Amino acid sequence: MPVFPHRPLGERIPPASPHAVSCSLPTMRDVRGYEEKDPETLRHLTSGYPRFVVHPFTRQLISHLTATTPALRDRTLWLTSSPRMAHALAAALDRAAPAGQASGVEVISFEELHGVSHPAAPETFTRAKTFLQNIGGFLSSREAEDLAVKWGLLPAAGPEPAFRGDAAAEIRRHLRAALPETGDRDLLLANCGMNAMYAAFRGSAALQATRSRTVWLQLGWLYADTIAILKKFTGIPADYVYIRDPLDQAGIERLFARHGNRIAGIIAEVPTNPRIETPDVAALGRLCREHGAHLIVDPSVASVFNLDVLRHADVVVSSLTKYAASDGDLVAGMIAINPAGLDAAALRERAAAELEPIYPRDLARLAAQIGETQSVLRTIHANTAQVAAFLEAHPAVREVLWARHLASRANFETIARSPDATGGVISFTLRGPIEQFYDRLRLPKGPSFGMKTTLICPFMVLAHYDLVSTPAGIAELAASRLDPDLLRLCCGTEPAAEIIAALAEALA
């Protein structure tokens, strides 16, 4: 069997699990069809990344409830991760209703199931979906599966390896090895990485607001939903400050010199996604401590298991979907509070109050996988270095960005836990059109990264289609040194020679 078999449009990645977090988008036409909601493309998609696509098991529950509950007929129903999330969604939709008009939004509960219904309307649908996507509010696919079994809609839950015992304790045991400064109370588990980011930010922002500190700094171009959280949940537009160059430490210091007593904190990805730039984390930590600001660091791109960042930060947030759940069949996240950091006790309490818990079956599945993280990373590191060297030397490739590229290699190496640590992500651009290369490439193509399976996607098209499809958006990306045709590759554990051969074939 070939290492990289053809994966048709919509095939789950990995195909064996109904809870797969990625799905195949094998051509640029498919990618655009997905973004433009082309019915011909969407009919092939059985699932997708769980924060973006309502899972088939959840859709099955929604269909059952709307068909059997007269009060839900002709209404749109969203199933949420908790009662609190349902009330948060309802409040957000109520606030967006035109002045003087009733929103028609209702919170619903069916036994242990919670959600929100509203009159069918495209604008409300988009607003609700975006809210749940941004902060990780959708019902877990495993919880939906279990409820479908309980209600007689499915015969049984699919079999899968799971940890038998205290799954949360097992996960924290492995996280403490990566974060030796922490105790169990410092390690908070969330239903996804973005919910962890949301909880950390909201907890910190609320605390700093009591001191009239409301300005937040976004350090470089970050992942789309992190940007959305910052923009939506800062008090006024002026409180959101985007620093385009995360390596401009002198510029950051000038900003603190002018506004330090108003700055609540910095959000930094280490490295950034997708430019894979590593700021000077130690210098950022010293600056924040000097001025009473919080430093929140997200090392998801290269893995919290790879990078020693907590001693410099007040809070570390990470997706455990990446690398720790390397089979690619669940989403999860974590917050680590630096016990020696600023406001540790208060941050611990406030962040925990904002988190959405992980469903027990997701917890047990993660606990069964997390022990493989270090061995998976060792293979990924070796592959990434070889693939990056191949791409850097290829005449058809214009720019290659990875953890050890020259612009920020020194910053990365000061926090890397081992000489070979890289993470698996490589972003690159081509000298020619993207379409022919992407369509010819035999590698698995879909969203997400940090899996045993190598994955590639046209990242800017998938994450920022609203920007790549307009002249103003393209200009905005250019100002942040982002090419609309940037490709994000994450090396898996397949043989490096096979990954390189597939790339060489498509580049020829």
C-alpha positions as MATLAB code, in Angstrom:
seq = 'MPVFPHRPLGERIPPASPHAVSCSLPTMRDVRGYEEKDPETLRHLTSGYPRFVVHPFTRQLISHLTATTPALRDRTLWLTSSPRMAHALAAALDRAAPAGQASGVEVISFEELHGVSHPAAPETFTRAKTFLQNIGGFLSSREAEDLAVKWGLLPAAGPEPAFRGDAAAEIRRHLRAALPETGDRDLLLANCGMNAMYAAFRGSAALQATRSRTVWLQLGWLYADTIAILKKFTGIPADYVYIRDPLDQAGIERLFARHGNRIAGIIAEVPTNPRIETPDVAALGRLCREHGAHLIVDPSVASVFNLDVLRHADVVVSSLTKYAASDGDLVAGMIAINPAGLDAAALRERAAAELEPIYPRDLARLAAQIGETQSVLRTIHANTAQVAAFLEAHPAVREVLWARHLASRANFETIARSPDATGGVISFTLRGPIEQFYDRLRLPKGPSFGMKTTLICPFMVLAHYDLVSTPAGIAELAASRLDPDLLRLCCGTEPAAEIIAALAEALA';
ca = [
       0.000    0.000    0.000;
       1.433    3.449   -0.870;
       2.523    5.657    2.028;
       0.347    8.471    0.677;
      -2.752    7.008   -0.992;
      -5.205    9.285   -2.765;
      -7.726   10.760   -0.344;
     -10.963   11.811   -2.052;
     -12.787   15.010   -1.211;
     -14.339   14.831    2.232;
     -12.557   11.714    3.470;
     -11.873   11.941    7.180;
      -8.230   12.215    8.272;
      -7.621    9.790    9.917;
     -10.239    7.785    7.996;
     -10.720    5.098   10.669;
     -12.191    7.404   13.316;
     -15.600    9.086   13.183;
     -14.051   11.740   15.447;
     -11.261   12.690   13.006;
     -10.252   16.352   13.291;
      -9.297   16.842    9.631;
     -10.800   16.070    6.255;
      -9.434   15.870    2.734;
      -9.567   18.911    0.445;
      -7.517   17.529   -2.467;
      -7.733   20.419   -4.965;
      -7.773   24.200   -4.808;
     -11.245   24.072   -6.331;
     -12.334   21.995   -3.324;
     -10.742   24.474   -0.916;
     -12.546   27.402   -2.523;
     -15.775   25.426   -2.695;
     -15.518   24.747    1.022;
     -14.923   28.423    1.801;
     -17.693   29.614   -0.527;
     -20.135   26.999    0.828;
     -20.608   25.452   -2.621;
     -23.314   22.751   -2.186;
     -21.474   20.435   -4.580;
     -18.385   20.560   -2.354;
     -20.211   20.463    0.960;
     -22.199   17.359    0.111;
     -18.933   15.374    0.140;
     -17.870   16.598    3.582;
     -18.963   14.184    6.283;
     -16.979   15.964    8.988;
     -14.255   18.557    9.508;
     -12.255   20.408   12.141;
     -14.558   20.247   15.203;
     -14.594   23.974   15.976;
     -15.616   24.812   12.404;
     -17.901   21.987   11.326;
     -20.925   20.685   13.231;
     -20.254   16.962   13.650;
     -22.596   14.403   11.991;
     -23.508   12.942   15.404;
     -24.524   16.415   16.596;
     -26.474   17.024   13.386;
     -28.263   13.720   14.000;
     -29.330   14.891   17.465;
     -30.453   18.253   16.089;
     -32.530   16.582   13.370;
     -34.154   14.307   15.939;
     -34.976   17.154   18.318;
     -36.350   19.512   15.677;
     -38.490   16.698   14.211;
     -39.927   15.570   17.542;
     -40.284   18.875   19.429;
     -43.047   21.108   18.074;
     -41.556   24.246   19.671;
     -38.371   23.779   17.611;
     -40.034   23.412   14.210;
     -38.763   25.947   11.668;
     -36.074   27.149   14.086;
     -32.297   26.797   14.069;
     -30.855   24.763   16.937;
     -27.289   24.826   18.299;
     -26.078   22.257   20.831;
     -23.413   23.559   23.180;
     -20.704   22.169   25.419;
     -22.430   23.252   28.657;
     -25.411   25.177   30.052;
     -23.111   28.143   30.659;
     -22.048   28.162   27.013;
     -25.708   28.080   25.940;
     -26.456   31.145   28.067;
     -23.340   32.908   26.761;
     -24.406   32.270   23.176;
     -27.962   33.447   23.852;
     -26.652   36.636   25.447;
     -24.387   37.318   22.460;
     -27.270   36.863   20.018;
     -29.555   39.043   22.144;
     -26.974   41.851   22.137;
     -26.764   41.697   18.345;
     -30.531   42.023   17.836;
     -31.719   45.346   16.365;
     -32.689   47.909   18.999;
     -36.280   47.542   20.096;
     -36.726   44.111   18.470;
     -37.018   40.815   20.322;
     -34.305   38.382   19.220;
     -36.486   35.279   19.543;
     -33.489   33.459   21.052;
     -34.255   30.725   23.581;
     -32.034   28.551   25.761;
     -33.152   24.914   25.668;
     -32.399   21.825   27.788;
     -33.194   18.145   27.149;
     -31.986   16.027   30.049;
     -28.190   16.614   30.064;
     -28.216   18.299   26.638;
     -28.157   22.093   26.334;
     -28.304   24.577   23.517;
     -29.902   27.609   21.908;
     -32.653   27.946   19.331;
     -33.490   30.994   17.256;
     -35.673   31.905   14.271;
     -34.045   30.779   11.036;
     -32.046   33.688    9.586;
     -28.703   33.637    7.757;
     -27.223   36.523    9.761;
     -28.089   34.948   13.115;
     -26.833   31.560   11.916;
     -23.448   33.029   10.967;
     -23.189   35.000   14.198;
     -23.973   31.941   16.342;
     -21.606   29.642   14.473;
     -18.763   32.164   14.639;
     -19.280   32.703   18.380;
     -19.094   28.968   19.111;
     -16.138   28.526   16.740;
     -14.132   31.365   18.265;
     -14.332   30.150   21.856;
     -14.882   26.411   21.486;
     -18.531   26.040   22.409;
     -19.779   23.131   20.292;
     -20.969   19.878   21.828;
     -18.262   17.191   21.867;
     -18.663   14.617   19.086;
     -18.200   11.803   21.624;
     -20.889   13.246   23.886;
     -23.183   13.522   20.858;
     -22.392    9.907   19.964;
     -23.179    8.706   23.490;
     -26.474   10.607   23.557;
     -27.417    9.235   20.128;
     -26.856    5.718   21.499;
     -28.857    6.496   24.642;
     -31.756    7.827   22.570;
     -31.720    4.841   20.214;
     -30.428    6.774   17.195;
     -27.231    4.704   17.005;
     -26.737    1.038   17.954;
     -23.483    1.572   19.893;
     -20.511    3.891   20.232;
     -17.566    2.986   18.032;
     -14.770    1.050   19.763;
     -11.471    2.855   20.363;
      -8.500    2.624   22.732;
      -9.109    4.586   25.932;
      -7.298    5.037   29.236;
      -8.858    3.101   32.086;
      -8.351    4.975   35.299;
      -8.076    8.621   36.317;
      -7.578   10.141   32.867;
      -7.158   13.710   34.114;
      -4.430   12.620   36.528;
      -2.634   10.725   33.756;
      -2.716   13.759   31.450;
      -1.444   16.049   34.194;
       1.327   13.560   35.001;
       2.687   13.952   31.470;
       2.157   17.716   31.449;
       4.054   18.109   34.730;
       7.036   16.399   33.078;
       6.946   19.084   30.371;
       6.162   21.878   32.843;
       8.138   20.960   35.981;
       7.366   24.302   37.649;
       3.719   23.317   38.003;
       1.613   21.313   40.385;
      -1.725   19.770   39.512;
      -3.661   22.857   40.576;
      -1.693   24.937   38.036;
      -2.751   22.714   35.109;
      -6.268   23.406   33.851;
      -7.780   21.247   31.105;
     -10.175   22.660   28.501;
     -12.351   21.166   25.798;
     -10.129   22.718   23.088;
      -7.145   24.991   22.684;
      -9.184   28.047   21.725;
     -11.361   27.707   24.809;
      -8.178   27.609   26.869;
      -7.024   30.824   25.173;
     -10.434   32.430   25.712;
     -10.510   31.469   29.394;
      -6.959   32.653   30.037;
      -7.551   35.952   28.262;
     -10.940   36.650   29.860;
      -9.649   35.792   33.326;
      -6.612   38.009   32.944;
      -8.511   40.865   31.274;
     -11.152   40.959   34.018;
      -8.490   41.072   36.711;
      -6.428   43.770   34.975;
      -9.526   45.873   34.271;
      -9.939   46.351   38.039;
      -6.607   48.238   37.850;
      -7.681   50.311   34.809;
      -5.401   48.226   32.619;
      -7.377   47.496   29.460;
      -4.887   47.616   26.558;
      -3.881   44.274   24.999;
      -0.985   43.740   22.619;
      -1.196   41.161   19.838;
       2.371   40.197   19.042;
       2.573   39.462   15.327;
      -0.042   37.788   13.143;
      -1.688   35.098   15.247;
      -4.135   32.278   14.575;
      -7.468   33.585   13.283;
      -9.611   32.795   16.318;
      -7.065   34.226   18.755;
      -7.230   37.472   16.786;
     -11.039   37.288   16.896;
     -11.046   36.819   20.691;
      -8.791   39.837   21.172;
     -10.863   42.044   18.876;
     -14.246   40.980   20.252;
     -13.518   40.961   23.967;
     -11.354   44.022   24.466;
     -13.430   46.917   25.795;
     -13.023   49.409   22.950;
     -11.198   49.245   19.585;
      -8.338   51.369   20.904;
      -7.594   48.727   23.551;
      -6.559   46.260   20.836;
      -3.028   46.957   19.602;
      -1.532   44.910   16.789;
       2.266   44.852   16.682;
       3.072   43.654   13.177;
       6.649   42.568   13.816;
       6.990   40.217   16.824;
      10.797   40.500   16.571;
      10.829   44.294   17.066;
      11.713   44.218   20.756;
      12.815   47.873   20.738;
       9.427   48.921   19.344;
       7.609   46.886   22.000;
       9.696   48.532   24.712;
       8.849   52.001   23.353;
       5.163   51.135   23.492;
       5.490   50.097   27.138;
       7.409   53.269   27.928;
       4.469   55.337   26.631;
       1.513   53.263   27.825;
       2.884   50.783   30.382;
       0.448   51.708   33.155;
      -2.521   50.958   30.850;
      -1.245   47.740   29.270;
      -3.020   44.667   30.608;
      -0.906   42.120   28.790;
       0.609   40.549   25.701;
      -0.669   37.591   23.722;
       2.231   35.861   21.967;
       2.421   32.694   19.907;
       5.813   31.027   20.129;
       6.419   30.538   17.241;
       3.709   32.502   15.418;
       1.201   30.868   13.090;
       1.773   30.893   10.134;
       5.043   32.852    9.807;
       6.799   30.676   12.424;
       8.612   33.621   14.039;
       9.820   33.336   17.628;
       9.961   36.529   19.699;
      12.412   37.042   22.559;
      10.283   35.444   25.272;
      12.700   36.160   28.108;
      12.795   39.875   27.225;
       9.006   39.985   26.966;
       8.706   38.375   30.385;
      11.043   40.912   31.983;
       9.179   43.796   30.337;
       5.780   42.581   31.501;
       6.986   42.015   35.078;
       8.506   45.491   35.200;
       5.220   47.094   34.146;
       2.677   44.826   35.879;
       1.334   43.335   32.627;
       0.480   39.676   32.053;
       2.309   37.625   29.434;
       0.177   34.866   27.884;
       2.184   32.537   25.638;
       0.824   29.920   23.220;
       3.487   27.395   22.070;
       1.049   25.160   20.141;
       2.929   25.427   16.813;
       6.013   23.694   18.206;
       4.425   22.028   21.291;
       4.589   22.813   24.975;
       6.617   19.590   25.246;
       9.357   21.218   23.147;
       9.618   24.726   24.570;
      10.604   25.995   28.004;
       8.383   29.081   28.186;
       6.411   28.980   31.439;
       9.230   30.458   33.561;
       9.073   33.606   31.404;
       5.256   33.846   31.207;
       2.390   34.255   33.632;
       0.179   31.868   31.684;
       0.903   29.275   29.009;
      -1.980   28.171   26.801;
      -1.702   25.248   24.414;
      -3.781   23.101   22.138;
      -3.429   19.437   23.108;
      -5.061   18.518   19.810;
      -1.597   19.176   18.395;
       1.120   16.566   19.056;
      -0.369   15.259   22.349;
      -3.412   13.814   20.531;
      -1.293   12.758   17.577;
      -3.785   10.218   16.216;
      -5.871   13.225   15.173;
      -9.203   12.164   16.654;
     -10.001   14.681   19.401;
      -9.691   18.316   20.417;
      -8.445   19.446   23.829;
      -6.528   22.287   25.403;
      -4.699   23.316   28.553;
      -3.768   26.315   30.646;
      -0.631   26.307   32.797;
      -0.365   28.981   35.469;
       3.142   29.977   36.493;
       2.964   29.569   40.291;
       5.734   32.162   40.638;
       4.158   34.559   38.160;
       2.168   37.752   38.645;
      -1.299   37.187   40.183;
      -0.934   33.379   40.055;
      -3.688   32.586   42.567;
      -6.186   35.011   41.044;
      -5.430   33.885   37.487;
      -5.848   30.257   38.503;
      -9.294   30.983   39.930;
     -10.520   33.280   37.170;
      -9.314   31.122   34.255;
     -10.821   27.976   35.794;
     -14.181   29.770   36.068;
     -14.190   30.477   32.307;
     -13.115   27.026   31.036;
     -15.332   24.519   29.288;
     -14.570   21.035   30.672;
     -13.453   18.108   28.540;
     -16.054   15.394   28.039;
     -14.928   12.251   29.945;
     -14.572   10.058   26.856;
     -12.405   12.708   25.167;
     -10.343   12.864   28.345;
      -9.881    9.089   28.358;
      -8.914    9.081   24.683;
      -6.345   11.836   25.214;
      -4.879   10.013   28.213;
      -4.406    6.941   26.014;
      -2.360    8.936   23.479;
      -0.410   11.561   25.412;
       2.284    9.107   26.499;
       3.425    8.801   22.881;
       4.066   12.538   22.504;
       7.818   12.531   23.045;
       8.499    9.632   20.653;
       6.188   11.137   18.016;
       7.968   14.483   18.349;
      11.403   12.912   17.906;
      10.366   11.479   14.549;
       8.651   14.706   13.510;
      11.749   16.764   14.399;
      14.008   14.606   12.245;
      11.559   14.724    9.340;
      11.022   18.474    9.596;
      14.714   19.302    9.415;
      15.156   17.164    6.286;
      12.043   18.487    4.558;
      12.908   22.118    5.370;
      16.404   21.629    3.918;
      14.905   20.169    0.741;
      12.474   23.058    0.316;
      15.118   25.710    1.041;
      17.297   24.279   -1.732;
      14.542   23.881   -4.344;
      14.513   26.525   -7.114;
      10.703   26.526   -7.354;
      10.330   27.539   -3.690;
      10.531   31.257   -2.874;
      10.478   31.401    0.927;
      10.647   28.764    3.686;
       9.628   29.586    7.261;
      10.191   27.146   10.127;
      11.325   27.177   13.728;
      15.018   27.374   12.849;
      14.969   29.835    9.965;
      17.501   32.610   10.370;
      15.214   35.512   11.313;
      14.444   34.146   14.780;
      16.506   30.973   15.152;
      18.450   32.372   18.110;
      15.240   33.204   20.005;
      13.881   29.718   19.367;
      17.074   27.975   20.439;
      17.112   29.772   23.802;
      13.790   28.148   24.762;
      14.080   24.801   22.928;
      14.313   21.861   25.318;
      16.619   19.883   23.027;
      19.053   20.669   20.185;
      16.843   18.952   17.607;
      13.478   20.420   18.700;
      11.562   22.106   15.887;
       7.923   21.132   15.922;
       6.532   19.948   12.615;
       5.281   23.119   10.922;
       6.893   24.556    7.792;
       5.290   27.448    5.927;
       6.463   28.125    2.391;
       5.616   30.006   -0.780;
       6.269   29.181   -4.417;
       7.742   31.169   -7.285;
       4.884   30.051   -9.526;
       1.123   29.525   -9.188;
      -0.112   27.443   -6.274;
      -2.892   25.598   -8.116;
      -0.875   23.154  -10.205;
       1.442   22.264   -7.324;
      -1.365   21.742   -4.817;
      -3.552   19.688   -7.151;
      -0.650   17.398   -8.153;
       0.663   16.865   -4.614;
       0.076   13.377   -3.184;
       0.338   14.379    0.489;
      -2.799   14.426    2.690;
      -4.427   17.849    2.390;
      -6.569   19.300    5.124;
      -6.687   21.581    8.190;
      -4.908   20.988   11.522;
      -1.361   19.915   12.309;
       0.618   18.021   14.935;
      -0.582   14.581   13.820;
       1.280   11.403   12.964;
      -0.168   12.055    9.518;
       1.589   14.671    7.390;
      -0.849   17.446    6.454;
      -0.626   20.404    4.084;
      -3.098   23.173    3.348;
      -3.234   26.581    1.619;
      -3.369   28.187    5.033;
      -4.311   31.763    4.214;
      -7.132   30.628    1.926;
      -8.545   28.339    4.633;
      -8.048   30.664    7.600;
      -8.622   34.066    5.984;
     -10.700   33.623    2.847;
     -12.332   36.980    3.494;
      -8.910   38.617    3.139;
      -7.401   36.649    0.245;
     -10.498   37.224   -1.884;
     -10.463   41.058   -1.879;
      -7.847   43.661   -2.898;
      -8.131   45.395    0.483;
      -7.641   42.099    2.269;
      -4.600   41.217    0.173;
      -3.117   44.623    0.998;
      -3.730   43.986    4.697;
      -1.935   40.632    4.451;
       0.954   42.199    2.541;
       1.435   44.742    5.328;
       1.973   41.794    7.659;
       4.344   40.045    5.199;
       1.800   37.311    4.422;
       1.430   35.827    0.950;
      -2.179   34.825    0.107;
      -0.759   31.634   -1.450;
       1.256   30.616    1.617;
       1.211   26.856    2.208;
       1.434   25.341    5.685;
       2.971   21.878    5.867;
       3.208   19.859    9.052;
       5.444   16.816    8.858;
       4.111   13.608   10.344;
       5.851   10.356   11.216;
       5.958    8.842    7.724;
       9.452    8.369    6.230;
      11.047   11.726    5.404;
      12.128   10.376    2.023;
       8.492    9.734    1.098;
       7.405   13.242    2.131;
      10.245   14.746    0.090;
       9.497   12.546   -2.922;
       5.861   13.691   -2.947;
       6.922   17.344   -2.738;
       9.568   16.904   -5.465;
       7.059   15.287   -7.789;
       4.582   18.165   -7.415;
       7.304   20.831   -7.726;
       8.778   19.367  -10.917;
];
